[in-house]
């Protein structure tokens, strides 16, 4: 009896996947490509102590896309929040080695307000001017986007009343819900790309940065602050 129940859920998932691919094959393909692109970007930090968090974020981005395609929209947003939080925390702690060691060993937990918006948080002028002053004129834009994103994703994580409507589409493809969750997915990648490059673009080998030029373009397009950065020109 229970096996039949779970078989039924799996069949609902399959139907949602088929409908999503019939309706939005290009959108799904681009989202998968972006996961590949952010993977290449994160590889810049290979060998560093914070790499574990970037690898974890990649898993959550993949889960987010899987949940979106199978019609589990709220769960997709939850995975996005985890990916955003861990990525920004890794960027923040990468320059604070004692806290990084304590975080990686489980002795401290991530505080979003601290890693993102404390005096030396990732989305503050002090942080950006220290690591990549040439994009400091865009910090307010990305700080506001990060705040809006995290607030919206937290609504889904805590299942606030405003998100209950998404439960109507469980294991069902819904065009509006799908479009909204992919838009949010893209915004997460935009914010993470900005923060990651702000931190590492002047601290890593030039050839490693340059090799990600196409990946950055695929992730965020020509209007991104790093789209025409000299270090990314091939």
C-alpha positions as CSV (number, residue, x, y, z in Angstrom):
1,X,0.0,0.0,0.0
2,X,2.7,2.4,1.0
3,X,4.8,1.4,-2.1
4,X,1.8,2.3,-4.3
5,X,1.6,5.7,-2.6
6,X,5.2,6.5,-3.4
7,X,4.9,5.1,-6.9
8,X,2.0,7.6,-7.4
9,X,4.2,10.5,-6.2
10,X,7.0,9.5,-8.6
11,X,4.5,9.3,-11.5
12,X,3.3,12.8,-10.6
13,X,6.9,14.0,-10.6
14,X,7.5,12.5,-14.0
15,X,4.4,14.2,-15.4
16,X,5.6,17.5,-14.0
17,X,9.1,17.0,-15.6
18,X,7.5,16.2,-18.9
19,X,5.3,19.2,-18.9
20,X,8.1,21.5,-17.8
21,X,10.4,20.3,-20.6
22,X,7.6,20.6,-23.1
23,X,6.8,24.2,-22.1
24,X,10.3,25.6,-21.1
25,X,13.1,23.5,-22.6
26,X,15.3,26.5,-23.3
27,X,14.8,28.0,-19.9
28,X,15.7,24.7,-18.2
29,X,18.7,24.3,-20.5
30,X,20.0,27.7,-19.6
31,X,19.6,27.1,-15.9
32,X,21.6,23.9,-16.2
33,X,24.3,25.7,-18.1
34,X,24.4,28.3,-15.3
35,X,25.1,25.6,-12.7
36,X,28.0,24.5,-14.9
37,X,29.2,28.1,-15.2
38,X,29.1,28.8,-11.5
39,X,30.9,25.5,-10.9
40,X,33.8,26.8,-13.1
41,X,33.8,30.1,-11.2
42,X,33.9,28.4,-7.8
43,X,36.8,26.3,-9.0
44,X,39.0,29.4,-8.7
45,X,38.9,28.8,-5.0
46,X,40.0,25.1,-5.3
47,X,42.5,24.3,-2.5
48,X,41.2,27.0,-0.2
49,X,39.7,26.1,3.2
50,X,36.3,27.6,2.2
51,X,35.8,25.4,-0.9
52,X,33.6,23.0,1.1
53,X,30.9,25.7,1.3
54,X,31.0,26.4,-2.4
55,X,30.7,22.7,-3.1
56,X,27.7,22.6,-0.8
57,X,26.1,25.6,-2.5
58,X,26.4,23.9,-5.9
59,X,24.5,20.9,-4.5
60,X,21.7,23.1,-3.3
61,X,21.5,25.0,-6.6
62,X,21.1,21.6,-8.3
63,X,18.4,20.6,-5.8
64,X,16.7,23.9,-6.5
65,X,16.5,23.3,-10.2
66,X,15.4,19.7,-9.6
67,X,12.6,20.8,-7.2
68,X,11.5,23.4,-9.7
69,X,11.2,20.9,-12.6
70,X,9.4,18.4,-10.5
71,X,6.9,21.0,-9.2
72,X,8.2,21.4,-5.7
73,X,8.4,25.2,-5.8
74,X,8.6,26.0,-2.2
75,X,11.4,23.5,-1.7
76,X,13.2,25.1,-4.7
77,X,13.2,28.4,-2.9
78,X,14.5,26.9,0.3
79,X,17.4,25.3,-1.5
80,X,18.2,28.7,-3.1
81,X,18.4,30.3,0.3
82,X,20.8,27.7,1.6
83,X,23.0,28.2,-1.5
84,X,22.9,32.0,-1.2
85,X,23.7,31.9,2.6
86,X,26.6,29.4,2.3
87,X,28.1,31.2,-0.7
88,X,28.1,34.6,1.0
89,X,29.3,33.1,4.3
90,X,32.3,31.5,2.5
91,X,33.2,34.8,0.8
92,X,33.0,36.6,4.2
93,X,34.9,34.0,6.2
94,X,37.6,33.6,3.5
95,X,39.2,36.8,4.8
96,X,38.7,35.9,8.5
97,X,40.6,32.7,9.0
98,X,39.9,32.0,12.7
99,X,36.2,32.4,12.1
100,X,36.4,30.3,8.9
101,X,38.1,27.5,10.9
102,X,35.4,27.7,13.6
103,X,32.7,27.7,11.0
104,X,34.1,24.7,9.1
105,X,34.4,22.7,12.3
106,X,30.8,23.5,13.4
107,X,31.7,25.7,16.3
108,X,29.9,28.7,15.0
109,X,26.8,29.1,12.8
110,X,26.2,31.5,10.0
111,X,24.4,34.8,10.7
112,X,23.1,36.3,7.5
113,X,23.0,39.8,8.9
114,X,26.7,39.4,10.0
115,X,28.2,37.9,6.8
116,X,26.2,40.2,4.5
117,X,25.6,43.5,6.2
118,X,27.8,43.9,9.4
119,X,30.4,46.7,9.3
120,X,32.7,44.5,7.2
121,X,30.0,42.3,5.6
122,X,30.2,41.2,1.9
123,X,27.6,43.8,0.7
124,X,29.2,46.8,2.3
125,X,31.5,49.5,0.9
126,X,34.3,48.6,3.3
127,X,34.4,45.0,2.0
128,X,34.1,45.9,-1.7
129,X,36.6,48.8,-1.5
130,X,39.1,46.5,0.2
131,X,38.9,43.8,-2.5
132,X,37.5,45.3,-5.7
133,X,37.1,49.1,-5.5
134,X,36.3,49.4,-9.2
135,X,32.8,48.0,-8.7
136,X,32.0,50.0,-5.5
137,X,29.5,52.1,-7.4
138,X,27.3,49.0,-7.8
139,X,27.4,47.9,-4.1
140,X,24.1,49.6,-3.2
141,X,22.3,47.9,-6.1
142,X,23.6,44.4,-5.1
143,X,23.1,45.0,-1.4
144,X,19.4,45.9,-2.0
145,X,19.0,42.9,-4.3
146,X,20.6,40.6,-1.7
147,X,18.2,41.9,1.0
148,X,15.1,41.4,-1.1
149,X,16.2,38.0,-2.2
150,X,17.0,36.7,1.3
151,X,13.7,38.1,2.7
152,X,11.7,36.5,-0.1
153,X,13.5,33.1,0.3
154,X,13.1,33.2,4.0
155,X,9.3,33.6,3.6
156,X,9.4,30.1,1.9
157,X,11.8,28.6,4.4
158,X,9.5,29.6,7.3
159,X,6.4,28.9,5.2
160,X,4.8,32.2,5.8
161,X,1.1,32.6,4.8
162,X,2.0,34.5,1.6
163,X,3.7,31.3,0.3
164,X,0.9,28.8,0.9
165,X,-0.5,29.1,-2.6
166,X,2.5,27.3,-3.9
167,X,1.4,24.1,-2.1
168,X,-1.5,24.0,-4.6
169,X,1.0,23.0,-7.3
170,X,2.8,20.3,-5.5
171,X,4.2,17.8,-8.1
172,X,2.5,19.8,-10.8
173,X,3.9,22.1,-13.5
174,X,2.5,25.6,-13.2
175,X,3.9,28.2,-15.6
176,X,3.7,31.2,-13.4
177,X,5.2,29.4,-10.4
178,X,8.0,28.0,-12.6
179,X,8.8,31.3,-14.1
180,X,9.0,33.0,-10.7
181,X,11.3,30.4,-9.2
182,X,13.7,30.4,-12.1
183,X,13.8,34.2,-12.0
184,X,14.8,33.9,-8.3
185,X,17.3,31.2,-9.2
186,X,18.9,33.6,-11.7
187,X,19.0,36.4,-9.2
188,X,20.8,34.2,-6.7
189,X,23.4,33.4,-9.2
190,X,23.8,37.1,-10.1
191,X,24.3,38.1,-6.5
192,X,26.7,35.3,-5.8
193,X,28.7,36.0,-9.0
194,X,29.1,39.7,-8.0
195,X,30.2,38.9,-4.4
196,X,32.5,36.0,-5.4
197,X,34.3,38.0,-8.1
198,X,34.5,41.0,-5.9
199,X,36.4,38.9,-3.4
200,X,38.7,36.9,-5.6
201,X,39.3,38.7,-8.9
202,X,42.4,40.5,-7.6
203,X,43.7,37.7,-5.3
204,X,44.0,34.7,-7.7
205,X,46.1,33.9,-10.7
206,X,45.3,36.0,-13.8
207,X,44.9,33.0,-16.1
208,X,42.5,31.3,-13.7
209,X,40.3,34.4,-13.6
210,X,40.5,34.9,-17.4
211,X,39.4,31.4,-18.1
212,X,36.0,32.2,-16.5
213,X,35.2,35.1,-18.9
214,X,32.7,33.1,-20.9
215,X,31.2,31.6,-17.7
216,X,30.6,35.1,-16.2
217,X,28.9,36.2,-19.5
218,X,26.6,33.2,-19.4
219,X,25.8,33.7,-15.8
220,X,24.8,37.4,-15.9
221,X,25.0,38.9,-19.3
222,X,26.5,42.1,-20.6
223,X,25.1,44.4,-17.9
224,X,26.8,42.7,-15.0
225,X,29.5,44.8,-13.3
226,X,32.2,42.3,-14.3
227,X,31.1,41.9,-17.8
228,X,33.9,44.0,-19.2
229,X,36.4,43.8,-16.4
230,X,40.0,43.8,-17.8
231,X,40.8,40.6,-15.8
232,X,38.1,38.7,-17.7
233,X,39.1,39.8,-21.2
234,X,40.3,37.0,-23.4
